[in-house]
């Protein structure tokens, strides 16, 4: 039985063009870019070219690009690196601001700063759709604020923030804004957000797992987390993954070229699916913002039906999806994101997330009918 994969928020397949671009740097052109000979210099040239291409998509300078091993590392480097860098310039800069619905890589980085560096962590609430009030952010910022870190779009419910408004607030207070752009990459504009730093994960846009980028403007002090040979302009030591950087650059360029058409096409499929599910599944509730949401994201709660049990029923019917963040898979606790949206714990544990990709679109009505039969089977205990 072939499976319909609807978990693209967790990971995406590697694009054929990306594999083709990477292959020479895994076989024939395998030099270390720090080596001072022709083989190493060829690798260094490819790395520099990838850096320039990524920077162009993100609307940054090539020197702003730090290649990482993924989105989690990029988020850690952004939150910890910018906070500690600001504190190194001014010891009074001890406040870190984020929201209650962020990815664990941001929340746990903030907690690390609190526990081991005495940081003051401010967690902004969100409304029932998952959006942050820019005025509340403005009131939270003070003279000791080191960095504001907010997800451009939420990984569980797909809600998109008003990035321009948040950036305007931070700019007015001269506080760096980091946007976790792991989920919106390929769906939303990445250039011109007004952010001072952006995190990207390659495996969300058709590059391999284990590749990522933190783009951080050169004027922002950044304390490295990894020390050693001084690679990445001293911001992330270690021999660079040249093949991964090349693949990420190609994937980002393709995703950006396709973005507008793909977003419109997939959003239409998403909207048809959401309408069909809400019409055919009793007590289904859409989570996240009804309009300001990622084109490929549709997330629901199904009161009275365990989310994990619904996932099993769906897979038996040939549909693979998830209950939320892959990074929190296996946890018995209800989602912190759904709880922050005001959803009761027992209902939060009924959540199922469907995330569409760039491939052929499924039939929305048929897919919704399968969801309805799966939920009904769980509720009836069959």
C-alpha positions in Angstrom: 0.0 0.0 0.0 1.4 3.4 -1.0 1.3 6.0 1.8 0.2 9.6 1.5 2.8 11.7 3.4 1.2 14.7 5.1 4.0 15.5 7.7 6.0 18.0 5.7 6.4 20.3 8.7 8.5 17.5 10.2 10.7 16.9 7.2 10.6 17.0 3.4 12.2 14.8 0.7 15.5 15.9 -0.7 15.0 17.5 -4.1 16.8 15.7 -7.1 18.5 19.0 -8.1 19.9 19.3 -4.6 21.3 15.8 -4.6 22.9 16.5 -8.0 24.5 19.7 -6.8 25.9 18.0 -3.7 27.3 14.9 -5.3 30.7 16.4 -6.5 31.5 17.6 -2.9 30.8 14.2 -1.5 33.0 12.4 -4.0 35.4 14.2 -6.3 35.7 17.7 -4.8 36.0 16.6 -1.2 38.6 19.2 0.1 38.6 20.9 3.5 37.8 24.6 2.9 40.3 25.6 5.5 43.2 23.8 3.7 45.6 26.0 1.8 46.0 24.0 -1.4 44.1 23.8 -4.6 41.7 21.1 -3.4 40.9 23.0 -0.3 40.6 26.3 -2.2 38.1 24.7 -4.6 35.9 23.7 -1.6 36.3 27.1 -0.1 35.1 28.7 -3.3 32.0 26.5 -3.4 31.3 27.4 0.2 31.6 31.1 -0.5 29.3 30.7 -3.5 26.7 28.9 -1.3 26.9 31.6 1.3 26.3 34.3 -1.3 23.3 32.5 -2.8 21.7 31.9 0.6 22.3 35.5 1.6 20.5 36.7 -1.6 17.4 34.7 -0.8 17.3 35.9 2.8 18.0 39.5 1.9 21.2 39.6 4.0 24.9 40.0 3.2 27.1 36.9 2.6 29.1 37.7 5.7 25.9 37.5 7.8 25.4 33.8 7.0 26.5 31.1 9.5 26.1 27.5 8.4 24.9 25.2 11.1 23.8 21.6 11.5 20.1 22.5 11.5 17.4 24.7 12.8 17.8 23.7 16.4 21.4 24.7 16.4 20.6 27.9 14.6 18.0 28.8 17.2 20.4 28.0 20.1 23.1 30.1 18.5 20.7 33.0 17.9 19.2 33.1 21.4 22.3 32.3 23.4 24.8 33.9 21.1 23.0 37.2 20.8 22.0 37.4 24.5 25.6 36.7 25.7 27.1 38.9 23.0 24.9 41.8 24.2 25.8 41.1 27.8 29.5 41.2 26.9 29.0 44.7 25.6 26.7 45.9 28.4 26.4 43.7 31.6 23.0 45.2 32.2 21.5 43.6 29.1 20.1 40.5 30.9 16.5 40.3 29.5 15.4 37.8 26.9 11.9 38.0 25.4 10.1 35.2 23.6 6.6 33.7 23.6 4.9 30.8 25.4 4.4 28.9 22.1 7.9 28.7 20.8 9.8 25.7 19.6 11.6 23.8 22.4 15.0 24.9 21.0 14.1 28.5 21.8 12.4 27.9 25.1 15.1 25.7 26.5 17.8 28.1 25.3 16.1 30.8 27.3 15.8 28.5 30.3 19.6 27.8 30.0 20.3 31.5 30.1 18.1 31.9 33.1 19.6 29.0 35.0 23.3 29.5 34.3 23.7 33.1 33.3 21.0 34.8 35.5 19.0 36.0 32.5 15.5 37.5 33.0 13.2 35.6 30.7 10.0 37.2 29.7 7.4 34.9 28.1 4.8 36.8 26.1 1.3 35.3 26.0 -0.6 34.9 22.7 -4.2 35.1 21.8 -6.5 32.2 21.1 -5.2 31.9 17.5 -1.5 32.0 18.5 -0.7 35.6 17.6 1.5 38.0 19.6 0.3 41.5 20.3 3.0 43.9 19.1 1.8 46.5 21.8 2.4 43.9 24.5 5.9 43.3 23.1 6.6 47.0 23.2 5.6 47.2 26.8 7.8 44.2 27.7 11.0 45.7 26.2 13.2 47.6 28.6 16.7 49.1 28.8 18.0 45.7 29.8 16.5 43.7 26.8 19.2 41.8 25.0 17.2 40.0 22.3 13.6 39.2 21.2 13.2 35.7 19.7 9.8 34.8 18.1 8.7 32.2 15.6 7.7 33.7 12.3 5.2 30.9 12.0 4.3 28.2 14.6 5.4 24.7 13.8 2.3 23.0 15.4 -0.7 25.2 14.5 0.8 27.1 11.5 -0.1 30.6 12.8 1.9 33.3 11.1 3.0 36.3 13.1 2.9 40.0 12.0 6.6 40.0 11.5 6.7 43.6 10.1 4.9 44.9 13.2 7.1 43.0 15.6 10.3 44.2 13.7 9.1 47.8 13.9 8.7 47.6 17.6 12.2 46.1 18.1 13.7 48.6 15.7 12.1 51.5 17.6 13.7 50.2 20.8 17.0 49.3 19.1 16.7 45.7 20.3 17.7 42.8 18.0 14.8 40.6 16.7 15.4 37.0 15.9 12.8 35.2 13.8 12.6 31.4 13.8 11.9 31.0 10.1 12.3 27.2 10.0 8.6 26.5 9.1 7.8 29.5 6.8 10.9 28.9 4.6 9.6 28.2 1.1 6.1 29.5 2.0 6.5 33.1 3.1 8.9 35.9 2.1 12.2 35.6 4.0 13.8 38.9 2.7 12.5 42.2 4.0 11.1 40.9 7.3 13.0 43.5 9.3 14.5 40.9 11.5 18.2 41.1 12.6 18.5 37.3 12.6 16.8 34.4 10.8 17.0 30.6 11.5 16.6 28.1 8.6 16.6 24.3 8.5 17.5 22.7 5.2 15.3 19.7 5.6 12.2 21.8 5.5 12.9 23.1 2.0 14.2 20.0 0.2 17.9 19.9 1.5 19.2 17.1 3.6 18.6 16.8 7.4 21.6 18.1 9.4 21.9 21.4 7.4 20.9 24.8 8.5 21.6 28.5 8.6 21.6 31.3 11.1 21.6 34.6 9.3 22.6 37.4 11.7 23.5 40.9 10.7 27.2 41.7 11.2 26.6 44.6 13.6 25.0 42.3 16.1 27.5 40.9 18.7 27.4 37.1 18.6 29.0 34.9 21.2 29.9 31.5 19.6 28.7 28.3 21.2 31.3 26.1 19.5 35.0 27.1 19.8 38.0 25.7 18.0 39.4 26.6 14.5 37.5 29.9 14.1 35.5 28.8 11.0 32.4 30.9 10.0 34.2 34.1 10.9 34.7 32.8 14.5 31.0 32.3 15.1 30.8 28.5 14.6 34.0 26.5 14.7 34.4 23.1 13.0 35.0 22.0 9.4 32.2 23.2 7.3 29.8 20.8 5.6 30.5 22.0 2.1 28.1 19.6 0.3 25.4 20.5 2.8 25.9 24.2 2.3 25.7 23.8 -1.5 22.6 21.7 -1.2 20.9 24.2 1.1 21.7 27.0 -1.2 20.1 25.2 -4.2 17.1 24.1 -2.2 16.4 27.7 -0.9 16.8 29.1 -4.4 14.3 26.6 -5.9 11.9 27.1 -3.0 12.0 30.9 -3.4 11.5 30.6 -7.2 8.4 28.4 -6.6 7.1 30.1 -3.5 4.3 32.4 -4.7 2.7 29.9 -7.0 3.2 26.9 -4.6 1.8 28.9 -1.7 -1.4 29.8 -3.6 -1.9 26.3 -4.9 -1.3 24.5 -1.6 -3.4 27.0 0.4 -6.4 26.3 -1.9 -6.0 22.6 -1.1 -5.6 23.3 2.6 -8.8 25.5 2.7 -10.8 22.8 0.9 -9.6 20.2 3.3 -10.3 22.3 6.4 -13.8 23.0 5.2 -14.4 19.4 4.5 -13.1 18.2 7.9 -15.1 20.8 9.8 -18.3 19.7 7.9 -17.9 16.0 8.2 -16.2 15.3 11.6 -18.4 16.1 14.6 -16.7 18.3 17.3 -13.7 18.9 15.1 -12.0 22.2 15.9 -9.4 24.0 13.8 -6.4 25.3 15.8 -4.4 28.3 15.0 -5.4 31.4 13.1 -8.1 30.9 10.4 -6.5 33.2 7.9 -2.9 34.0 9.0 -1.6 30.5 8.7 1.0 28.7 6.7 -0.3 27.6 3.3 0.3 23.9 4.0 -0.8 23.7 7.6 -4.1 22.3 8.9 -4.3 21.3 12.5 -7.4 20.1 14.5 -8.5 18.8 17.8 -11.1 15.9 17.8 -12.7 15.9 21.2 -13.3 12.4 22.5 -10.7 10.8 20.3 -7.0 10.3 21.3 -4.8 12.0 18.8 -2.3 9.1 18.8 -5.1 6.6 18.2 -6.4 8.7 15.3 -2.8 8.7 13.8 -2.7 4.9 13.9 -6.1 4.7 12.2 -5.0 7.1 9.5 -1.8 5.1 8.9 -3.8 1.9 8.5 -5.7 3.8 5.8 -2.5 4.9 4.1 -2.1 8.4 5.5 1.0 9.5 7.5 0.8 12.6 9.6 1.5 13.7 13.2 0.1 15.0 16.4 2.4 18.0 16.5 6.1 18.8 16.7 8.4 16.0 15.7 10.9 17.3 18.3 8.5 16.5 21.1 7.4 13.1 19.8 6.9 10.5 22.5 5.9 13.0 25.2 2.8 12.1 27.1 2.2 15.8 28.0 -0.3 17.9 26.2 1.2 20.4 23.7 2.4 23.6 25.4 1.3 25.4 22.3 -2.3 24.2 22.5 -2.5 24.9 26.2 -1.3 28.5 25.6 -4.1 28.9 23.1 -6.6 28.1 25.9 -7.4 24.6 24.9 -8.1 22.2 27.8 -5.5 19.6 28.4 -7.7 16.6 27.6 -8.8 18.2 24.3 -5.2 19.2 23.5 -4.3 15.5 23.6 -6.7 14.9 20.7 -4.7 17.0 18.3 -3.7 16.0 14.8 -1.6 18.1 12.4 -1.7 17.7 8.6 1.0 19.5 6.7 1.1 19.5 2.9 4.1 19.7 0.6 4.9 20.8 -2.9 3.9 17.4 -4.6 0.7 16.4 -6.2 -2.4 17.5 -4.3 -4.6 15.0 -2.6 -8.4 15.0 -3.1 -9.6 17.2 -0.2 -13.0 15.6 0.1 -11.7 12.0 0.0 -9.0 12.9 2.5 -11.5 14.5 4.9 -13.7 11.4 4.5 -10.8 9.2 5.6 -10.2 11.5 8.6 -13.9 11.3 9.5 -13.9 7.5 9.4 -10.6 7.3 11.4 -12.0 9.6 14.1 -15.3 7.7 14.2 -13.4 4.4 14.6 -11.4 5.7 17.6 -14.5 7.2 19.3 -16.4 4.0 18.9 -13.5 1.8 20.0 -13.5 -0.2 16.8 
